[in-house]
Amino acid sequence: MNEPLKKPTQAQRILEVLTNANGQWVSGSYMLHTMLLSQYHARIWSLQKEGHKIEASDFTDKFGFKFYRIKQEGVQTSLFNKIITHEEGTKKLLGY
């Protein structure tokens, strides 16, 4: 008998996006508007409690959304690192 596929949890989805970003910043706006995760803050907090080294930016976009990434040892936080925004993520998902 075929077992139904289990959907990944919201926390698993966030962790996958942050891992695939390879140290690049991912916008909270992307998580809210593209991934449709209204409680992404709580999911990030639970991942941090599990020991994942997720850092929040000191800067925000024009709407006040912070950016997040998996902290990499020996890499300084820099605004010059690539940022994945809501618009860019949407274009990527749609194949633009």
N, CA, C and O atoms as CSV, one atom per row, in Angstrom:
chain,resi,resn,atom,element,x,y,z
A,1,MET,N,N,0.813,-1.168,0.000
A,1,MET,CA,C,0.000,0.000,0.000
A,1,MET,C,C,0.868,1.248,0.000
A,1,MET,O,O,1.905,1.291,0.663
A,2,ASN,N,N,0.453,2.240,-0.728
A,2,ASN,CA,C,1.207,3.487,-0.776
A,2,ASN,C,C,0.861,4.357,0.419
A,2,ASN,O,O,-0.309,4.619,0.701
A,3,GLU,N,N,1.891,4.796,1.108
A,3,GLU,CA,C,1.686,5.717,2.216
A,3,GLU,C,C,1.609,7.129,1.664
A,3,GLU,O,O,2.335,7.461,0.727
A,4,PRO,N,N,0.752,7.962,2.218
A,4,PRO,CA,C,0.668,9.343,1.735
A,4,PRO,C,C,1.976,10.087,2.028
A,4,PRO,O,O,2.627,9.861,3.048
A,5,LEU,N,N,2.331,10.968,1.115
A,5,LEU,CA,C,3.529,11.778,1.323
A,5,LEU,C,C,3.286,12.751,2.465
A,5,LEU,O,O,2.226,13.369,2.557
A,6,LYS,N,N,4.275,12.876,3.325
A,6,LYS,CA,C,4.164,13.811,4.439
A,6,LYS,C,C,4.685,15.170,3.982
A,6,LYS,O,O,5.784,15.282,3.439
A,7,LYS,N,N,3.882,16.186,4.210
A,7,LYS,CA,C,4.299,17.544,3.884
A,7,LYS,C,C,5.348,17.991,4.898
A,7,LYS,O,O,5.241,17.678,6.084
A,8,PRO,N,N,6.355,18.718,4.437
A,8,PRO,CA,C,7.340,19.240,5.396
A,8,PRO,C,C,6.674,20.274,6.306
A,8,PRO,O,O,5.752,20.979,5.896
A,9,THR,N,N,7.150,20.349,7.526
A,9,THR,CA,C,6.632,21.353,8.457
A,9,THR,C,C,7.101,22.735,8.015
A,9,THR,O,O,7.999,22.859,7.182
A,10,GLN,N,N,6.491,23.764,8.575
A,10,GLN,CA,C,6.908,25.127,8.255
A,10,GLN,C,C,8.364,25.348,8.657
A,10,GLN,O,O,9.123,25.988,7.928
A,11,ALA,N,N,8.747,24.825,9.802
A,11,ALA,CA,C,10.135,24.967,10.252
A,11,ALA,C,C,11.083,24.269,9.276
A,11,ALA,O,O,12.148,24.800,8.961
A,12,GLN,N,N,10.706,23.094,8.801
A,12,GLN,CA,C,11.546,22.377,7.830
A,12,GLN,C,C,11.670,23.161,6.532
A,12,GLN,O,O,12.741,23.202,5.926
A,13,ARG,N,N,10.576,23.781,6.105
A,13,ARG,CA,C,10.612,24.587,4.882
A,13,ARG,C,C,11.547,25.792,5.036
A,13,ARG,O,O,12.320,26.108,4.131
A,14,ILE,N,N,11.469,26.453,6.178
A,14,ILE,CA,C,12.342,27.602,6.431
A,14,ILE,C,C,13.799,27.162,6.467
A,14,ILE,O,O,14.660,27.805,5.867
A,15,LEU,N,N,14.074,26.079,7.162
A,15,LEU,CA,C,15.445,25.578,7.256
A,15,LEU,C,C,15.983,25.217,5.874
A,15,LEU,O,O,17.149,25.477,5.577
A,16,GLU,N,N,15.155,24.629,5.040
A,16,GLU,CA,C,15.585,24.282,3.687
A,16,GLU,C,C,15.923,25.530,2.868
A,16,GLU,O,O,16.938,25.560,2.172
A,17,VAL,N,N,15.081,26.551,2.952
A,17,VAL,CA,C,15.335,27.797,2.217
A,17,VAL,C,C,16.622,28.455,2.709
A,17,VAL,O,O,17.445,28.888,1.903
A,18,LEU,N,N,16.796,28.530,4.024
A,18,LEU,CA,C,18.004,29.158,4.565
A,18,LEU,C,C,19.253,28.356,4.220
A,18,LEU,O,O,20.299,28.937,3.933
A,19,THR,N,N,19.160,27.053,4.244
A,19,THR,CA,C,20.302,26.199,3.891
A,19,THR,C,C,20.657,26.364,2.418
A,19,THR,O,O,21.830,26.493,2.067
A,20,ASN,N,N,19.649,26.361,1.564
A,20,ASN,CA,C,19.883,26.505,0.120
A,20,ASN,C,C,20.376,27.894,-0.260
A,20,ASN,O,O,20.933,28.077,-1.342
A,21,ALA,N,N,20.178,28.876,0.619
A,21,ALA,CA,C,20.649,30.242,0.351
A,21,ALA,C,C,22.161,30.360,0.520
A,21,ALA,O,O,22.743,31.374,0.134
A,22,ASN,N,N,22.805,29.345,1.087
A,22,ASN,CA,C,24.266,29.317,1.223
A,22,ASN,C,C,24.850,30.579,1.859
A,22,ASN,O,O,25.804,31.162,1.344
A,23,GLY,N,N,24.269,30.990,2.978
A,23,GLY,CA,C,24.800,32.143,3.695
A,23,GLY,C,C,24.267,33.476,3.230
A,23,GLY,O,O,24.603,34.508,3.812
A,24,GLN,N,N,23.440,33.483,2.192
A,24,GLN,CA,C,22.843,34.726,1.725
A,24,GLN,C,C,21.660,35.079,2.617
A,24,GLN,O,O,21.047,34.202,3.226
A,25,TRP,N,N,21.350,36.344,2.688
A,25,TRP,CA,C,20.226,36.808,3.484
A,25,TRP,C,C,18.911,36.479,2.791
A,25,TRP,O,O,18.790,36.632,1.575
A,26,VAL,N,N,17.931,36.028,3.561
A,26,VAL,CA,C,16.587,35.751,3.047
A,26,VAL,C,C,15.621,36.679,3.778
A,26,VAL,O,O,15.622,36.741,5.007
A,27,SER,N,N,14.809,37.388,3.026
A,27,SER,CA,C,13.904,38.379,3.580
A,27,SER,C,C,12.735,37.738,4.325
A,27,SER,O,O,12.192,36.718,3.901
A,28,GLY,N,N,12.361,38.356,5.440
A,28,GLY,CA,C,11.150,37.946,6.131
A,28,GLY,C,C,9.932,38.145,5.237
A,28,GLY,O,O,8.955,37.402,5.331
A,29,SER,N,N,9.995,39.143,4.378
A,29,SER,CA,C,8.918,39.380,3.411
A,29,SER,C,C,8.764,38.195,2.468
A,29,SER,O,O,7.646,37.824,2.110
A,30,TYR,N,N,9.880,37.601,2.068
A,30,TYR,CA,C,9.843,36.404,1.215
A,30,TYR,C,C,9.141,35.261,1.948
A,30,TYR,O,O,8.313,34.560,1.367
A,31,MET,N,N,9.475,35.082,3.213
A,31,MET,CA,C,8.854,33.997,3.983
A,31,MET,C,C,7.352,34.230,4.162
A,31,MET,O,O,6.561,33.288,4.127
A,32,LEU,N,N,6.973,35.481,4.353
A,32,LEU,CA,C,5.567,35.803,4.560
A,32,LEU,C,C,4.776,35.752,3.254
A,32,LEU,O,O,3.743,35.085,3.180
A,33,HIS,N,N,5.250,36.446,2.234
A,33,HIS,CA,C,4.457,36.626,1.011
A,33,HIS,C,C,4.639,35.527,-0.032
A,33,HIS,O,O,3.695,35.215,-0.758
A,34,THR,N,N,5.805,34.945,-0.122
A,34,THR,CA,C,6.044,33.913,-1.130
A,34,THR,C,C,5.842,32.516,-0.557
A,34,THR,O,O,5.210,31.664,-1.181
A,35,MET,N,N,6.386,32.290,0.637
A,35,MET,CA,C,6.240,30.975,1.272
A,35,MET,C,C,4.925,30.857,2.037
A,35,MET,O,O,4.539,29.764,2.453
A,36,LEU,N,N,4.234,31.992,2.220
A,36,LEU,CA,C,2.944,32.056,2.916
A,36,LEU,C,C,3.023,31.549,4.352
A,36,LEU,O,O,2.172,30.786,4.810
A,37,LEU,N,N,4.072,31.995,5.051
A,37,LEU,CA,C,4.287,31.603,6.447
A,37,LEU,C,C,4.088,32.827,7.340
A,37,LEU,O,O,5.019,33.604,7.556
A,38,SER,N,N,2.885,32.991,7.848
A,38,SER,CA,C,2.594,34.179,8.652
A,38,SER,C,C,3.278,34.146,10.018
A,38,SER,O,O,3.474,35.195,10.633
A,39,GLN,N,N,3.641,32.965,10.496
A,39,GLN,CA,C,4.280,32.823,11.804
A,39,GLN,C,C,5.754,32.426,11.675
A,39,GLN,O,O,6.267,31.646,12.477
A,40,TYR,N,N,6.428,32.969,10.657
A,40,TYR,CA,C,7.818,32.570,10.423
A,40,TYR,C,C,8.728,32.921,11.596
A,40,TYR,O,O,9.703,32.213,11.847
A,41,HIS,N,N,8.425,34.013,12.329
A,41,HIS,CA,C,9.247,34.373,13.500
A,41,HIS,C,C,9.266,33.238,14.513
A,41,HIS,O,O,10.318,32.878,15.040
A,42,ALA,N,N,8.090,32.680,14.779
A,42,ALA,CA,C,7.981,31.590,15.764
A,42,ALA,C,C,8.715,30.351,15.286
A,42,ALA,O,O,9.330,29.646,16.087
A,43,ARG,N,N,8.658,30.080,13.992
A,43,ARG,CA,C,9.349,28.898,13.444
A,43,ARG,C,C,10.867,29.084,13.519
A,43,ARG,O,O,11.595,28.144,13.837
A,44,ILE,N,N,11.335,30.279,13.229
A,44,ILE,CA,C,12.772,30.567,13.332
A,44,ILE,C,C,13.211,30.442,14.784
A,44,ILE,O,O,14.266,29.877,15.069
A,45,TRP,N,N,12.414,30.962,15.693
A,45,TRP,CA,C,12.737,30.870,17.119
A,45,TRP,C,C,12.842,29.412,17.547
A,45,TRP,O,O,13.763,29.047,18.279
A,46,SER,N,N,11.901,28.565,17.095
A,46,SER,CA,C,11.958,27.148,17.481
A,46,SER,C,C,13.176,26.457,16.871
A,46,SER,O,O,13.770,25.583,17.502
A,47,LEU,N,N,13.552,26.837,15.657
A,47,LEU,CA,C,14.764,26.273,15.049
A,47,LEU,C,C,16.003,26.687,15.839
A,47,LEU,O,O,16.919,25.889,16.031
A,48,GLN,N,N,16.024,27.936,16.294
A,48,GLN,CA,C,17.150,28.405,17.107
A,48,GLN,C,C,17.202,27.643,18.420
A,48,GLN,O,O,18.286,27.292,18.887
A,49,LYS,N,N,16.052,27.381,19.022
A,49,LYS,CA,C,16.007,26.615,20.270
A,49,LYS,C,C,16.517,25.189,20.074
A,49,LYS,O,O,17.052,24.585,21.004
A,50,GLU,N,N,16.352,24.653,18.866
A,50,GLU,CA,C,16.855,23.319,18.533
A,50,GLU,C,C,18.358,23.327,18.270
A,50,GLU,O,O,18.966,22.269,18.110
A,51,GLY,N,N,18.961,24.520,18.225
A,51,GLY,CA,C,20.407,24.614,18.047
A,51,GLY,C,C,20.868,25.102,16.685
A,51,GLY,O,O,22.072,25.180,16.439
A,52,HIS,N,N,19.945,25.433,15.796
A,52,HIS,CA,C,20.332,25.960,14.484
A,52,HIS,C,C,20.818,27.398,14.657
A,52,HIS,O,O,20.182,28.195,15.347
A,53,LYS,N,N,21.921,27.716,14.041
A,53,LYS,CA,C,22.542,29.035,14.171
A,53,LYS,C,C,21.964,29.980,13.115
A,53,LYS,O,O,22.600,30.257,12.098
A,54,ILE,N,N,20.761,30.464,13.372
A,54,ILE,CA,C,20.096,31.392,12.455
A,54,ILE,C,C,20.242,32.792,13.028
A,54,ILE,O,O,19.917,33.038,14.189
A,55,GLU,N,N,20.732,33.702,12.201
A,55,GLU,CA,C,20.893,35.076,12.662
A,55,GLU,C,C,19.934,35.992,11.921
A,55,GLU,O,O,19.590,35.763,10.762
A,56,ALA,N,N,19.518,37.022,12.614
A,56,ALA,CA,C,18.667,38.056,12.045
A,56,ALA,C,C,19.534,39.271,11.748
A,56,ALA,O,O,20.483,39.560,12.476
A,57,SER,N,N,19.205,39.974,10.684
A,57,SER,CA,C,19.977,41.156,10.304
A,57,SER,C,C,19.699,42.313,11.261
A,57,SER,O,O,18.686,42.338,11.961
A,58,ASP,N,N,20.615,43.258,11.270
A,58,ASP,CA,C,20.414,44.504,12.004
A,58,ASP,C,C,19.685,45.519,11.132
A,58,ASP,O,O,19.274,46.574,11.616
A,59,PHE,N,N,19.525,45.207,9.864
A,59,PHE,CA,C,18.882,46.111,8.913
A,59,PHE,C,C,17.543,45.516,8.465
A,59,PHE,O,O,17.304,44.317,8.608
A,60,THR,N,N,16.687,46.367,7.929
A,60,THR,CA,C,15.385,45.936,7.451
A,60,THR,C,C,15.163,46.476,6.045
A,60,THR,O,O,15.889,47.353,5.578
A,61,ASP,N,N,14.141,45.933,5.375
A,61,ASP,CA,C,13.755,46.498,4.084
A,61,ASP,C,C,12.864,47.714,4.335
A,61,ASP,O,O,12.653,48.097,5.486
A,62,LYS,N,N,12.351,48.313,3.291
A,62,LYS,CA,C,11.574,49.541,3.447
A,62,LYS,C,C,10.251,49.327,4.185
A,62,LYS,O,O,9.619,50.292,4.614
A,63,PHE,N,N,9.831,48.072,4.336
A,63,PHE,CA,C,8.594,47.771,5.044
A,63,PHE,C,C,8.843,47.284,6.478
A,63,PHE,O,O,7.899,46.964,7.200
A,64,GLY,N,N,10.107,47.230,6.881
A,64,GLY,CA,C,10.445,46.836,8.241
A,64,GLY,C,C,10.736,45.353,8.436
A,64,GLY,O,O,10.902,44.904,9.570
A,65,PHE,N,N,10.800,44.582,7.348
A,65,PHE,CA,C,11.106,43.154,7.460
A,65,PHE,C,C,12.601,42.957,7.638
A,65,PHE,O,O,13.405,43.545,6.914
A,66,LYS,N,N,12.966,42.132,8.602
A,66,LYS,CA,C,14.365,41.755,8.785
A,66,LYS,C,C,14.736,40.668,7.775
A,66,LYS,O,O,13.883,40.127,7.072
A,67,PHE,N,N,16.013,40.373,7.726
A,67,PHE,CA,C,16.535,39.315,6.873
A,67,PHE,C,C,17.164,38.251,7.764
A,67,PHE,O,O,17.604,38.546,8.875
A,68,TYR,N,N,17.204,37.027,7.282
A,68,TYR,CA,C,17.696,35.900,8.074
A,68,TYR,C,C,18.641,35.054,7.242
A,68,TYR,O,O,18.528,34.981,6.019
A,69,ARG,N,N,19.576,34.416,7.934
A,69,ARG,CA,C,20.470,33.466,7.278
A,69,ARG,C,C,21.043,32.531,8.326
A,69,ARG,O,O,20.984,32.795,9.526
A,70,ILE,N,N,21.596,31.439,7.844
A,70,ILE,CA,C,22.309,30.526,8.736
A,70,ILE,C,C,23.693,31.102,8.929
A,70,ILE,O,O,24.410,31.363,7.964
A,71,LYS,N,N,24.061,31.298,10.172
A,71,LYS,CA,C,25.353,31.894,10.488
A,71,LYS,C,C,26.467,30.941,10.090
A,71,LYS,O,O,26.449,29.758,10.431
A,72,GLN,N,N,27.416,31.469,9.377
A,72,GLN,CA,C,28.566,30.682,8.950
A,72,GLN,C,C,29.773,31.138,9.742
A,72,GLN,O,O,30.041,32.334,9.861
A,73,GLU,N,N,30.487,30.187,10.275
A,73,GLU,CA,C,31.671,30.504,11.074
A,73,GLU,C,C,32.711,31.213,10.206
A,73,GLU,O,O,32.977,30.810,9.074
A,74,GLY,N,N,33.286,32.270,10.759
A,74,GLY,CA,C,34.346,32.979,10.068
A,74,GLY,C,C,33.868,33.938,8.997
A,74,GLY,O,O,34.692,34.534,8.304
A,75,VAL,N,N,32.548,34.107,8.836
A,75,VAL,CA,C,32.013,35.026,7.832
A,75,VAL,C,C,31.430,36.220,8.558
A,75,VAL,O,O,30.571,36.075,9.427
A,76,GLN,N,N,31.904,37.405,8.195
A,76,GLN,CA,C,31.413,38.615,8.833
A,76,GLN,C,C,30.057,38.985,8.253
A,76,GLN,O,O,29.795,38.792,7.065
A,77,THR,N,N,29.203,39.519,9.115
A,77,THR,CA,C,27.922,40.030,8.644
A,77,THR,C,C,28.187,41.244,7.788
A,77,THR,O,O,28.881,42.171,8.206
A,78,SER,N,N,27.636,41.238,6.592
A,78,SER,CA,C,27.852,42.338,5.673
A,78,SER,C,C,26.596,42.601,4.874
A,78,SER,O,O,25.917,41.673,4.432
A,79,LEU,N,N,26.294,43.865,4.693
A,79,LEU,CA,C,25.172,44.249,3.856
A,79,LEU,C,C,25.465,43.943,2.395
A,79,LEU,O,O,24.552,43.912,1.570
A,80,PHE,N,N,26.742,43.716,2.069
A,80,PHE,CA,C,27.113,43.466,0.689
A,80,PHE,C,C,26.863,42.023,0.265
A,80,PHE,O,O,26.943,41.704,-0.921
A,81,ASN,N,N,26.561,41.144,1.229
A,81,ASN,CA,C,26.190,39.779,0.848
A,81,ASN,C,C,24.884,39.841,0.084
A,81,ASN,O,O,24.062,40.729,0.309
A,82,LYS,N,N,24.699,38.905,-0.810
A,82,LYS,CA,C,23.484,38.886,-1.617
A,82,LYS,C,C,22.265,38.736,-0.718
A,82,LYS,O,O,22.286,38.003,0.270
A,83,ILE,N,N,21.210,39.442,-1.081
A,83,ILE,CA,C,19.966,39.408,-0.324
A,83,ILE,C,C,18.884,38.826,-1.218
A,83,ILE,O,O,18.711,39.262,-2.356
A,84,ILE,N,N,18.155,37.839,-0.706
A,84,ILE,CA,C,17.032,37.268,-1.433
A,84,ILE,C,C,15.773,37.961,-0.942
A,84,ILE,O,O,15.350,37.776,0.199
A,85,THR,N,N,15.183,38.761,-1.817
A,85,THR,CA,C,14.000,39.520,-1.461
A,85,THR,C,C,12.743,38.795,-1.910
A,85,THR,O,O,12.809,37.777,-2.599
A,86,HIS,N,N,11.631,39.316,-1.523
A,86,HIS,CA,C,10.335,38.761,-1.918
A,86,HIS,C,C,10.215,38.749,-3.441
A,86,HIS,O,O,9.828,37.735,-4.023
A,87,GLU,N,N,10.543,39.870,-4.093
A,87,GLU,CA,C,10.400,39.970,-5.539
A,87,GLU,C,C,11.320,38.987,-6.259
A,87,GLU,O,O,10.905,38.324,-7.210
A,88,GLU,N,N,12.543,38.898,-5.812
A,88,GLU,CA,C,13.511,38.002,-6.433
A,88,GLU,C,C,13.099,36.542,-6.245
A,88,GLU,O,O,13.212,35.735,-7.168
A,89,GLY,N,N,12.627,36.216,-5.062
A,89,GLY,CA,C,12.188,34.856,-4.795
A,89,GLY,C,C,10.990,34.471,-5.639
A,89,GLY,O,O,10.895,33.338,-6.112
A,90,THR,N,N,10.074,35.411,-5.828
A,90,THR,CA,C,8.902,35.152,-6.666
A,90,THR,C,C,9.317,34.908,-8.103
A,90,THR,O,O,8.808,33.992,-8.749
A,91,LYS,N,N,10.233,35.714,-8.610
A,91,LYS,CA,C,10.719,35.532,-9.987
A,91,LYS,C,C,11.375,34.174,-10.136
A,91,LYS,O,O,11.196,33.508,-11.156
A,92,LYS,N,N,12.135,33.755,-9.131
A,92,LYS,CA,C,12.808,32.467,-9.174
A,92,LYS,C,C,11.790,31.331,-9.208
A,92,LYS,O,O,11.936,30.374,-9.969
A,93,LEU,N,N,10.751,31.450,-8.369
A,93,LEU,CA,C,9.715,30.418,-8.328
A,93,LEU,C,C,8.943,30.334,-9.634
A,93,LEU,O,O,8.545,29.248,-10.054
A,94,LEU,N,N,8.729,31.480,-10.281
A,94,LEU,CA,C,7.954,31.526,-11.519
A,94,LEU,C,C,8.814,31.289,-12.758
A,94,LEU,O,O,8.289,31.184,-13.867
A,95,GLY,N,N,10.110,31.207,-12.578
A,95,GLY,CA,C,11.020,30.911,-13.687
A,95,GLY,C,C,11.370,32.091,-14.564
A,95,GLY,O,O,11.684,31.909,-15.740
A,96,TYR,N,N,11.324,33.302,-14.020
A,96,TYR,CA,C,11.679,34.495,-14.793
A,96,TYR,C,C,13.172,34.623,-14.889
A,96,TYR,O,O,13.672,35.566,-15.502
